[in-house]
């Protein structure tokens, strides 16, 4: 499943991630939440497909997180951004999913 929204500022991103239960929860330290936030910001600083100026925040949540390398009981979530041009591409969602898939396959293969 892929969801997108206009790329928020950092305060809006923090608010969104809190509402989703991804950061600053009782079971997390502030350091864990800040690391997660840092990773999201790093992944969204440029367009995922062409490295252009980001416009839209994308969130990929696979139907089967175990297949994507998550630990049993955990959900794999991948944040990315797209520029206006790539967002309008026919098949952009498939291209994003394929690129994410390549990343995880490469990671699992040790390359």
C-alpha atoms as an extended CHARMM CRD file, in Angstrom:
* protein
*
       111  EXT
         1         1  UNK       CA              0.0000000000        0.0000000000        0.0000000000  PROA      1               0.0000000000
         2         2  UNK       CA              1.3110000000        3.4200000000       -0.9170000000  PROA      2               0.0000000000
         3         3  UNK       CA              0.0080000000        6.6700000000        0.5430000000  PROA      3               0.0000000000
         4         4  UNK       CA              1.1350000000       10.1840000000       -0.3680000000  PROA      4               0.0000000000
         5         5  UNK       CA              0.6790000000       13.6930000000        1.0300000000  PROA      5               0.0000000000
         6         6  UNK       CA              2.1920000000       17.1050000000        0.3220000000  PROA      6               0.0000000000
         7         7  UNK       CA              5.6510000000       17.1770000000        1.8800000000  PROA      7               0.0000000000
         8         8  UNK       CA              5.1990000000       18.6250000000        5.3670000000  PROA      8               0.0000000000
         9         9  UNK       CA              7.5860000000       20.8160000000        7.3160000000  PROA      9               0.0000000000
        10        10  UNK       CA              9.4580000000       19.2170000000       10.2050000000  PROA      10              0.0000000000
        11        11  UNK       CA              6.8780000000       20.2160000000       12.8500000000  PROA      11              0.0000000000
        12        12  UNK       CA              4.0360000000       18.8340000000       10.7470000000  PROA      12              0.0000000000
        13        13  UNK       CA              6.0380000000       15.6560000000       10.1080000000  PROA      13              0.0000000000
        14        14  UNK       CA              6.6210000000       15.1610000000       13.8400000000  PROA      14              0.0000000000
        15        15  UNK       CA              2.9050000000       15.6810000000       14.4980000000  PROA      15              0.0000000000
        16        16  UNK       CA              1.9660000000       13.2080000000       11.7520000000  PROA      16              0.0000000000
        17        17  UNK       CA              4.3970000000       10.5480000000       13.0070000000  PROA      17              0.0000000000
        18        18  UNK       CA              3.1400000000       10.9720000000       16.5780000000  PROA      18              0.0000000000
        19        19  UNK       CA             -0.4700000000       10.5270000000       15.4270000000  PROA      19              0.0000000000
        20        20  UNK       CA              0.5330000000        7.3610000000       13.6000000000  PROA      20              0.0000000000
        21        21  UNK       CA              2.1410000000        6.0330000000       16.7840000000  PROA      21              0.0000000000
        22        22  UNK       CA              5.5940000000        5.8880000000       15.2090000000  PROA      22              0.0000000000
        23        23  UNK       CA              7.5450000000        8.2440000000       17.4960000000  PROA      23              0.0000000000
        24        24  UNK       CA              7.5530000000        9.4470000000       21.0970000000  PROA      24              0.0000000000
        25        25  UNK       CA              5.4890000000        6.5470000000       22.4040000000  PROA      25              0.0000000000
        26        26  UNK       CA              5.7000000000        4.9860000000       25.8700000000  PROA      26              0.0000000000
        27        27  UNK       CA              7.6500000000        2.0080000000       24.5330000000  PROA      27              0.0000000000
        28        28  UNK       CA             10.3250000000        4.2020000000       22.9040000000  PROA      28              0.0000000000
        29        29  UNK       CA             13.1210000000        6.3290000000       24.2450000000  PROA      29              0.0000000000
        30        30  UNK       CA             13.4840000000        9.8810000000       22.9380000000  PROA      30              0.0000000000
        31        31  UNK       CA             16.7150000000        8.7530000000       21.2620000000  PROA      31              0.0000000000
        32        32  UNK       CA             14.8720000000        6.0060000000       19.3450000000  PROA      32              0.0000000000
        33        33  UNK       CA             12.2170000000        8.4760000000       18.2130000000  PROA      33              0.0000000000
        34        34  UNK       CA             14.8080000000       11.0570000000       17.1690000000  PROA      34              0.0000000000
        35        35  UNK       CA             16.7550000000        8.4220000000       15.2350000000  PROA      35              0.0000000000
        36        36  UNK       CA             13.5550000000        7.3480000000       13.4440000000  PROA      36              0.0000000000
        37        37  UNK       CA             12.7170000000       10.9750000000       12.6470000000  PROA      37              0.0000000000
        38        38  UNK       CA             16.2550000000       11.5450000000       11.3560000000  PROA      38              0.0000000000
        39        39  UNK       CA             15.9480000000        8.5220000000        9.0530000000  PROA      39              0.0000000000
        40        40  UNK       CA             12.5960000000        9.7620000000        7.7030000000  PROA      40              0.0000000000
        41        41  UNK       CA             14.0980000000       13.2110000000        7.0270000000  PROA      41              0.0000000000
        42        42  UNK       CA             17.1180000000       11.6240000000        5.3190000000  PROA      42              0.0000000000
        43        43  UNK       CA             14.8950000000        9.4580000000        3.0980000000  PROA      43              0.0000000000
        44        44  UNK       CA             12.7490000000       12.4170000000        2.0350000000  PROA      44              0.0000000000
        45        45  UNK       CA             15.3380000000       15.1050000000        1.2790000000  PROA      45              0.0000000000
        46        46  UNK       CA             15.1990000000       14.4210000000       -2.4710000000  PROA      46              0.0000000000
        47        47  UNK       CA             12.9240000000       12.6900000000       -4.9660000000  PROA      47              0.0000000000
        48        48  UNK       CA             13.2290000000        8.9280000000       -4.5570000000  PROA      48              0.0000000000
        49        49  UNK       CA             13.0710000000        8.3180000000       -8.3000000000  PROA      49              0.0000000000
        50        50  UNK       CA             15.1150000000       11.1540000000       -9.8460000000  PROA      50              0.0000000000
        51        51  UNK       CA             16.8510000000       12.9370000000       -6.9110000000  PROA      51              0.0000000000
        52        52  UNK       CA             15.0240000000       16.1600000000       -7.7980000000  PROA      52              0.0000000000
        53        53  UNK       CA             13.4400000000       18.6670000000       -5.4200000000  PROA      53              0.0000000000
        54        54  UNK       CA             10.9510000000       16.8590000000       -3.1460000000  PROA      54              0.0000000000
        55        55  UNK       CA              7.2880000000       17.8230000000       -3.2250000000  PROA      55              0.0000000000
        56        56  UNK       CA              5.2810000000       14.8870000000       -1.8610000000  PROA      56              0.0000000000
        57        57  UNK       CA              5.8580000000       12.5850000000        1.1050000000  PROA      57              0.0000000000
        58        58  UNK       CA              5.2020000000        8.9580000000        0.2900000000  PROA      58              0.0000000000
        59        59  UNK       CA              4.7000000000        6.1000000000        2.7050000000  PROA      59              0.0000000000
        60        60  UNK       CA              5.0160000000        2.5030000000        1.5620000000  PROA      60              0.0000000000
        61        61  UNK       CA              3.5270000000       -0.0910000000        3.9130000000  PROA      61              0.0000000000
        62        62  UNK       CA              3.8130000000       -3.6260000000        2.5300000000  PROA      62              0.0000000000
        63        63  UNK       CA              0.9500000000       -6.0530000000        3.0440000000  PROA      63              0.0000000000
        64        64  UNK       CA              3.4150000000       -8.6770000000        4.2990000000  PROA      64              0.0000000000
        65        65  UNK       CA              6.1590000000       -7.0190000000        6.3570000000  PROA      65              0.0000000000
        66        66  UNK       CA              7.9360000000      -10.3240000000        7.0180000000  PROA      66              0.0000000000
        67        67  UNK       CA              8.5850000000      -10.6830000000        3.2830000000  PROA      67              0.0000000000
        68        68  UNK       CA             10.2120000000       -7.2450000000        3.4140000000  PROA      68              0.0000000000
        69        69  UNK       CA             12.5810000000       -8.1130000000        6.2620000000  PROA      69              0.0000000000
        70        70  UNK       CA             10.5960000000       -7.0480000000        9.3330000000  PROA      70              0.0000000000
        71        71  UNK       CA             10.7930000000       -8.9890000000       12.5780000000  PROA      71              0.0000000000
        72        72  UNK       CA              7.6600000000      -10.9950000000       13.3980000000  PROA      72              0.0000000000
        73        73  UNK       CA              5.1360000000       -8.6930000000       15.0670000000  PROA      73              0.0000000000
        74        74  UNK       CA              6.6850000000       -5.5210000000       13.5880000000  PROA      74              0.0000000000
        75        75  UNK       CA              5.4720000000       -3.4470000000       10.6440000000  PROA      75              0.0000000000
        76        76  UNK       CA              7.9000000000       -2.4090000000        7.8920000000  PROA      76              0.0000000000
        77        77  UNK       CA              7.3330000000        1.1930000000        6.7670000000  PROA      77              0.0000000000
        78        78  UNK       CA              9.3430000000        3.0480000000        4.1500000000  PROA      78              0.0000000000
        79        79  UNK       CA              9.1570000000        6.8400000000        3.8070000000  PROA      79              0.0000000000
        80        80  UNK       CA             10.2360000000        8.5700000000        0.6070000000  PROA      80              0.0000000000
        81        81  UNK       CA              9.4890000000       11.7100000000       -1.3680000000  PROA      81              0.0000000000
        82        82  UNK       CA              8.6790000000       12.4410000000       -4.9910000000  PROA      82              0.0000000000
        83        83  UNK       CA              9.0530000000       15.5930000000       -7.0330000000  PROA      83              0.0000000000
        84        84  UNK       CA              6.0460000000       17.0150000000       -8.8740000000  PROA      84              0.0000000000
        85        85  UNK       CA              7.2130000000       15.5300000000      -12.1830000000  PROA      85              0.0000000000
        86        86  UNK       CA              7.6930000000       11.9790000000      -10.8770000000  PROA      86              0.0000000000
        87        87  UNK       CA              4.4450000000       12.1010000000       -8.9100000000  PROA      87              0.0000000000
        88        88  UNK       CA              2.6070000000       12.5930000000      -12.2290000000  PROA      88              0.0000000000
        89        89  UNK       CA              4.3580000000        9.6970000000      -13.9770000000  PROA      89              0.0000000000
        90        90  UNK       CA              2.0810000000        6.8880000000      -15.0570000000  PROA      90              0.0000000000
        91        91  UNK       CA              3.1540000000        3.8720000000      -13.0070000000  PROA      91              0.0000000000
        92        92  UNK       CA              5.0120000000        5.9070000000      -10.3690000000  PROA      92              0.0000000000
        93        93  UNK       CA              3.6780000000        3.7110000000       -7.5500000000  PROA      93              0.0000000000
        94        94  UNK       CA              4.9690000000        0.5640000000       -9.2660000000  PROA      94              0.0000000000
        95        95  UNK       CA              8.3430000000        2.2100000000       -9.9270000000  PROA      95              0.0000000000
        96        96  UNK       CA              8.6310000000        3.1790000000       -6.2430000000  PROA      96              0.0000000000
        97        97  UNK       CA              7.7000000000       -0.3060000000       -5.0560000000  PROA      97              0.0000000000
        98        98  UNK       CA             10.2040000000       -1.8730000000       -7.4680000000  PROA      98              0.0000000000
        99        99  UNK       CA             12.9920000000        0.4250000000       -6.2860000000  PROA      99              0.0000000000
       100       100  UNK       CA             12.1880000000       -0.3060000000       -2.6320000000  PROA      100             0.0000000000
       101       101  UNK       CA             12.1310000000       -4.0180000000       -3.4410000000  PROA      101             0.0000000000
       102       102  UNK       CA             15.5490000000       -3.7780000000       -5.1220000000  PROA      102             0.0000000000
       103       103  UNK       CA             16.9140000000       -2.0180000000       -2.0290000000  PROA      103             0.0000000000
       104       104  UNK       CA             15.7430000000       -4.7730000000        0.3230000000  PROA      104             0.0000000000
       105       105  UNK       CA             16.8680000000       -7.5800000000       -1.9770000000  PROA      105             0.0000000000
       106       106  UNK       CA             20.3170000000       -5.9780000000       -2.2830000000  PROA      106             0.0000000000
       107       107  UNK       CA             20.4670000000       -5.5270000000        1.5130000000  PROA      107             0.0000000000
       108       108  UNK       CA             19.4810000000       -9.1520000000        2.1610000000  PROA      108             0.0000000000
       109       109  UNK       CA             21.9570000000      -10.3960000000       -0.4610000000  PROA      109             0.0000000000
       110       110  UNK       CA             24.8080000000       -8.5480000000        1.2370000000  PROA      110             0.0000000000
       111       111  UNK       CA             25.7290000000       -6.4540000000       -1.8010000000  PROA      111             0.0000000000
